Amino acid sequence: MELALKDVNGELQDFFSFPFSKLNSIWKNYLDLVRVKQENKILKAHLSQLQAEITTYREALIENGRLKKLLQIKRKRPEKSIVANVVGFDLASWRAIITIDVGKKQGVLKDMPVLSQGGVIGRVIEAGMTHSRVMLVTDYNSRVAAIIQRNRARGILKGQGRGGCILDYIKKGIDAQVGDMVITSGLDGIYPKGLILGKIKLVGPGDRAELFQSILVEPAANMDEVEEVLVLLTKKEER
């Protein structure tokens, strides 16, 4: 009888001790899991911070490269100039106008030429005290006196919106070729002579009744991606 009681007592001790040891193990695993989750949360926060810093550094590096190119142009030009940031876009299908963060306070006036790293992008059409609006050469209202650099043939560069530009008034028979550079002629009294406008992309015969060729020009600057510009602070009599 005594032996039987001992067996029962031992079985009861095993019965009550087993769940508690199991619960203790589960609790430890839970605490480990909580600690790991907290560590993961901290690591993710650090990773997000590092990614943000890398993005900032990359943007600064890219911007530095663009500004260096603008400063190279600035050094080569005899005119006074100022670097500006593009702060607004109005790129509708029929309009191509940007807003820059310089104005009359910085010496900017209407009709001053505006350049990017690639070449001419347009001219100031409205100067406020601290901001100005610039009409791009792709705007349908834009007209620039131009010449084909290789053969000095004169024409007018007209904006065609998203289609780029056309070089008008180049007579049939004049040798215009794809890849020819188109530059400013200086005859419009706005743009100094010799600024890059773009390259001829397509040459067609034009209508039979017309005297002029149909010439499509790809602007030197990508109007959709320009972020900084160089405004030439020139007076009309200096152009």
C-alpha positions as CSV (number, residue, x, y, z in Angstrom):
1,M,0.0,0.0,0.0
2,E,2.8,2.3,0.9
3,L,4.6,1.5,-2.4
4,A,1.4,2.3,-4.3
5,L,1.1,5.7,-2.6
6,K,4.7,6.5,-3.5
7,D,4.0,5.7,-7.1
8,V,0.9,7.9,-7.2
9,N,2.7,10.7,-5.5
10,G,5.6,10.5,-8.0
11,E,3.2,10.5,-10.9
12,L,1.4,13.5,-9.5
13,Q,4.7,15.4,-9.1
14,D,5.6,14.5,-12.7
15,F,2.2,15.7,-13.8
16,F,2.4,19.1,-12.1
17,S,6.1,19.7,-12.8
18,F,6.0,18.9,-16.6
19,P,3.6,21.8,-17.6
20,F,5.6,24.3,-15.5
21,S,8.9,23.4,-17.1
22,K,7.3,23.5,-20.5
23,L,5.8,26.9,-19.8
24,N,9.1,28.2,-18.6
25,S,10.7,27.1,-21.9
26,I,7.8,28.8,-23.9
27,W,8.2,32.0,-21.9
28,K,12.0,32.1,-22.6
29,N,11.3,31.6,-26.3
30,Y,8.7,34.4,-26.3
31,L,11.2,36.8,-24.6
32,D,13.8,35.9,-27.2
33,L,11.4,36.5,-30.0
34,V,10.4,39.9,-28.5
35,R,14.1,40.8,-28.2
36,V,14.8,39.8,-31.8
37,K,11.8,41.8,-33.1
38,Q,13.0,44.8,-31.2
39,E,16.5,44.4,-32.6
40,N,15.0,44.0,-36.1
41,K,13.0,47.2,-35.7
42,I,16.1,49.1,-34.6
43,L,18.1,47.6,-37.5
44,K,15.4,48.6,-40.0
45,A,15.3,52.1,-38.7
46,H,19.1,52.3,-39.1
47,L,18.9,50.9,-42.6
48,S,16.2,53.4,-43.6
49,Q,18.4,56.2,-42.2
50,L,21.4,54.9,-44.2
51,Q,19.3,54.6,-47.4
52,A,18.1,58.2,-46.9
53,E,21.6,59.4,-46.4
54,I,22.9,57.5,-49.5
55,T,20.1,59.0,-51.6
56,T,20.9,62.5,-50.3
57,Y,24.6,62.0,-51.1
58,R,23.8,60.6,-54.5
59,E,21.6,63.6,-55.3
60,A,24.3,66.0,-54.1
61,L,26.8,64.3,-56.3
62,I,24.6,64.4,-59.4
63,E,23.7,68.1,-58.8
64,N,27.4,68.9,-58.3
65,G,28.1,67.4,-61.7
66,R,25.4,69.5,-63.4
67,L,26.6,72.7,-61.7
68,K,30.2,72.0,-62.8
69,K,29.1,71.9,-66.4
70,L,27.1,75.1,-66.0
71,L,30.1,76.8,-64.4
72,Q,32.3,75.7,-67.3
73,I,29.9,77.4,-69.7
74,K,29.9,80.4,-67.4
75,R,33.7,80.7,-67.5
76,K,33.7,80.6,-71.3
77,R,31.1,83.3,-71.8
78,P,32.2,86.9,-71.8
79,E,28.8,88.1,-70.5
80,K,27.9,88.3,-66.8
81,S,25.6,85.4,-65.8
82,I,23.8,83.9,-62.9
83,V,22.9,80.3,-62.0
84,A,19.3,79.6,-61.2
85,N,17.1,76.7,-60.1
86,V,14.0,75.6,-62.0
87,V,11.1,75.8,-59.5
88,G,8.1,75.4,-61.8
89,F,7.0,73.8,-65.1
90,D,4.3,74.6,-67.5
91,L,4.8,72.0,-70.2
92,A,1.4,71.7,-71.9
93,S,1.3,70.4,-75.4
94,W,1.1,73.9,-76.8
95,R,3.2,75.7,-74.1
96,A,6.7,75.2,-72.8
97,I,7.4,77.6,-69.9
98,I,9.5,77.2,-66.8
99,T,9.8,79.3,-63.6
100,I,13.3,80.0,-62.1
101,D,14.2,81.4,-58.7
102,V,16.0,84.6,-59.8
103,G,14.5,87.9,-60.8
104,K,15.1,91.7,-61.0
105,K,16.8,91.7,-57.6
106,Q,19.5,89.5,-59.2
107,G,19.7,91.6,-62.3
108,V,17.4,89.5,-64.5
109,L,15.4,91.3,-67.2
110,K,12.9,90.4,-69.9
111,D,14.5,88.8,-73.1
112,M,17.7,87.6,-71.4
113,P,18.9,84.3,-72.8
114,V,18.8,81.2,-70.7
115,L,21.2,78.2,-71.1
116,S,21.5,74.7,-69.7
117,Q,24.5,72.3,-69.8
118,G,23.6,71.4,-73.4
119,G,23.0,74.8,-74.9
120,V,20.2,77.4,-75.3
121,I,16.9,76.5,-73.7
122,G,15.0,79.8,-74.1
123,R,14.6,83.4,-72.9
124,V,13.1,85.3,-70.1
125,I,9.6,86.5,-71.0
126,E,8.6,87.9,-67.6
127,A,10.9,89.0,-64.7
128,G,9.5,89.5,-61.2
129,M,11.5,90.6,-58.2
130,T,12.7,87.2,-57.1
131,H,11.3,84.8,-59.8
132,S,11.2,84.8,-63.6
133,R,9.3,82.9,-66.3
134,V,11.3,81.5,-69.2
135,M,9.9,80.5,-72.6
136,L,11.6,77.4,-73.9
137,V,12.7,77.1,-77.5
138,T,10.2,74.3,-78.0
139,D,7.3,76.6,-77.2
140,Y,5.0,77.2,-80.2
141,N,5.5,80.9,-79.8
142,S,9.3,80.7,-79.7
143,R,11.4,82.1,-82.6
144,V,15.2,82.1,-82.7
145,A,17.4,83.5,-85.5
146,A,19.7,80.5,-86.4
147,I,22.3,79.2,-88.8
148,I,23.5,75.8,-89.8
149,Q,27.1,75.9,-88.5
150,R,28.6,73.9,-91.3
151,N,27.4,75.9,-94.3
152,R,26.2,79.1,-92.6
153,A,22.7,78.8,-94.0
154,R,20.3,81.2,-92.2
155,G,16.9,80.3,-90.9
156,I,14.4,80.6,-88.0
157,L,14.2,78.0,-85.3
158,K,10.5,77.5,-84.4
159,G,9.2,75.6,-81.4
160,Q,7.0,72.6,-82.0
161,G,6.1,71.5,-78.5
162,R,6.9,67.9,-77.7
163,G,8.0,67.5,-81.3
164,G,11.1,69.6,-80.7
165,C,11.8,72.4,-83.2
166,I,11.9,73.0,-86.9
167,L,14.4,75.1,-88.8
168,D,12.4,77.2,-91.3
169,Y,13.3,79.3,-94.3
170,I,16.2,77.0,-95.5
171,K,15.8,77.1,-99.2
172,K,15.6,73.9,-101.3
173,G,19.0,73.1,-102.8
174,I,20.9,74.1,-99.7
175,D,22.9,71.2,-98.4
176,A,21.3,70.5,-94.9
177,Q,22.3,67.1,-93.4
178,V,21.2,65.1,-90.5
179,G,23.7,65.7,-87.6
180,D,24.4,69.3,-88.7
181,M,24.8,71.6,-85.7
182,V,22.4,74.5,-85.5
183,I,23.5,77.6,-83.6
184,T,22.2,81.1,-82.9
185,S,23.0,83.7,-85.5
186,G,22.7,86.8,-83.2
187,L,20.4,88.5,-85.7
188,D,17.4,88.6,-83.5
189,G,19.0,90.9,-81.0
190,I,18.2,88.5,-78.1
191,Y,20.6,85.6,-78.3
192,P,24.4,86.2,-78.7
193,K,25.9,84.6,-81.8
194,G,27.3,81.1,-81.7
195,L,25.2,79.5,-78.9
196,I,24.2,75.9,-79.5
197,L,20.5,75.3,-80.3
198,G,20.6,71.6,-81.4
199,K,21.2,69.2,-84.2
200,I,19.3,68.4,-87.4
201,K,17.4,65.2,-86.9
202,L,15.4,65.0,-90.1
203,V,15.6,66.7,-93.5
204,G,12.6,66.5,-95.9
205,P,11.9,68.1,-99.3
206,G,8.9,70.0,-98.0
207,D,5.8,70.7,-100.1
208,R,6.2,71.1,-103.8
209,A,4.6,74.5,-103.8
210,E,7.0,75.8,-101.1
211,L,10.5,77.1,-101.6
212,F,11.9,75.8,-98.3
213,Q,13.0,72.4,-97.0
214,S,11.3,70.7,-94.0
215,I,14.0,70.4,-91.3
216,L,13.4,68.9,-87.9
217,V,15.9,69.9,-85.1
218,E,16.5,68.1,-81.8
219,P,17.2,70.7,-79.1
220,A,20.6,70.4,-77.4
221,A,19.0,70.4,-74.0
222,N,16.4,68.0,-72.7
223,M,13.6,70.4,-71.7
224,D,11.8,67.8,-69.5
225,E,14.9,67.2,-67.3
226,V,16.5,70.6,-66.8
227,E,16.9,71.5,-63.1
228,E,19.5,74.3,-63.1
229,V,20.0,77.0,-65.8
230,L,22.4,79.8,-66.6
231,V,20.9,83.3,-67.3
232,L,23.1,85.6,-69.4
233,L,22.8,89.1,-67.8
234,T,23.1,90.9,-71.1
235,K,21.7,94.2,-72.3
236,K,20.2,94.3,-75.8
237,E,23.0,96.6,-77.0
238,E,25.5,94.0,-75.9
239,R,24.1,91.2,-78.0
